[in-house]
């Protein structure tokens, strides 16, 4: 049996239960951090499909309002890898926000695909009739390469594309680590050939769908736009719909309405045709389509009103007032059209959607900078906004504020933190920014916001009490050299001080002295999850000998030697040099919002695997983030 087949078989069987590996976190029933197949017992394979007509593609039952998942893989020979549907049967319900299937844009859903036997047969063969030299291969879609922060072209190595697609589909986002999310975004945007066993357009769809769930709507849009419409599969059509709405760009639906008619009767497409007609100047057709949608009763309430308002804004002569009274949840349709129309969305509705929707909102182009500020903190904590982007947004909101009202605003305090009169005034402003939020994610976002302001504070004994937070802020933006300037002050602090621990995990090599005695003193003083994660990070970074690691871990019950199918798989991918696979497996091992729920052994394997595939910088930043947020 070949290695890919053995790997898939191991994942299908699920060698060990992750729940048993989780540390005690105060949760009565800890949730597995891994997708199904890594920790669950195997389930019997579904019966083989019945006979099909010549040329048809076997599929499972169509889900109402659910775009088909694309053409199934060819029938597996005895030596071929199993299809994803056989790998993880019955583990998720299509359409659930936590799975890899795009959810219907509207509710109630439509009536399913027109031809569940072979929807591809009805797709237009070549809607644009592009000349051969102008056509782009869907097998090589991406926007960055290694020189631009991406991965190498062989990022996926020999990994089976169907196995990777399952991981992409079932990875629950957002994840614990901001830096791991940044790394995964770079991997998913890398211009590299599609892995074997998966169609290029479907591979783009899976990458874009995961990016959306991470809050990276703009990144997802750049991927989807790299595929010619002639190459779209039903799977990519469904994902492209979500991308268009998440980016507040309903005009992007217009090229999809024709192909979508062959594969879906979801009512969102009927409304999209009306809106696109209006945007093309065909107001009469738009009004007829809107009126027809109303008479059908398939769409009503605010979903219909938002579409009608867009038709009016495009010249349809319809005046519509949007009221959110009685609306109990925020959907991608409501978010997308409200964003395009610049209709304010009540803040409580964001609580009914995943936090990644705030990542979309932070970059919504029709919203003013001031309107995006509330979402920006969440986006920064997720990794959607960098330090520079967050500072620019706050600055733009500050510039747009009336001069008489800027006092005490976030922009005013941030300006003081960057350019106040002397270090004492700047530090006072920084402390206020750090301590103001009550949510842990927003507190971490303030570290991101102030990273470069922290780097401007010169090391001094008078500021030793703030050293740990200053170092933590700098490391959120990867400013490790600036953070290392505080090494002498951090090293002189009492045992348990966070500054020394952060530099030990995230600083450049040799930034602070790391030996068994100092680590032991820190573990005894700090203890808990932070101490365990620090020891795991030092072990993975190779900054502490295996003998010292064992001597410190064993008496404290820190289980760094635990192994399961996930640890074996990330180690295998690292040995094979599959940097993209490693980045994806890092994310699957961090599927939680709370670093305290991450087993220390997982962090050790994550850091070690990243070092092995040449991503030592990200390994150190993830290690430092674990110490900061535990």
Secondary structure, DSSP 8 states (H G I E B T S, - for coil): --HHHHHHHHHHH--S-HHHHS---S-SS---SS-TTSSS-------------TT--------TT------------TTS---HHHHTTTSS-TT-TTSSS---SSSS-----S-TT-GGGGS-S-SS---GGG---TTS--SB-GGGT---TTTTTT--HHHHHHHHHH--SS-S-HHHHHHHHHHHHB-----TTS-HHHHHHHHHHHHHHTT-HHHHHHHHTTS-GGG--HHHHHHHHHHHHHTT-GGGGGGGHHHHHTT---HHHHHHHHHHHHHTT-HHHHHHHHHHHHHH-SS-HHHHHHHHHHHIIIII--------TT-----HHHHHHHHHHT----HHHHTTS-THHHHHHHT-TTS-HHHHHHHHHHHHHHTSS-HHHHHHHHHHHHHHS-GGG-TTSHHHHHHHHHH-SSHHHHHHHHHHHHHH--SHHHHHHHHHHTHHHHHTS---GGGGGGHHHHHHHHHHTT-HHHHHTTHHHHHTS-TT-HHHHHHHHHS-TTSS---HHHHHHHHHHH-HHHHHHHHHHHHHHT-S-HHHHHHHHHTTT--TT---HHHHHHHHHHHTT-HHHHHHHHHHTT-SS-GGGS-HHHHHHHHHHHHHTT-HHHHHHHHHHHHHH-
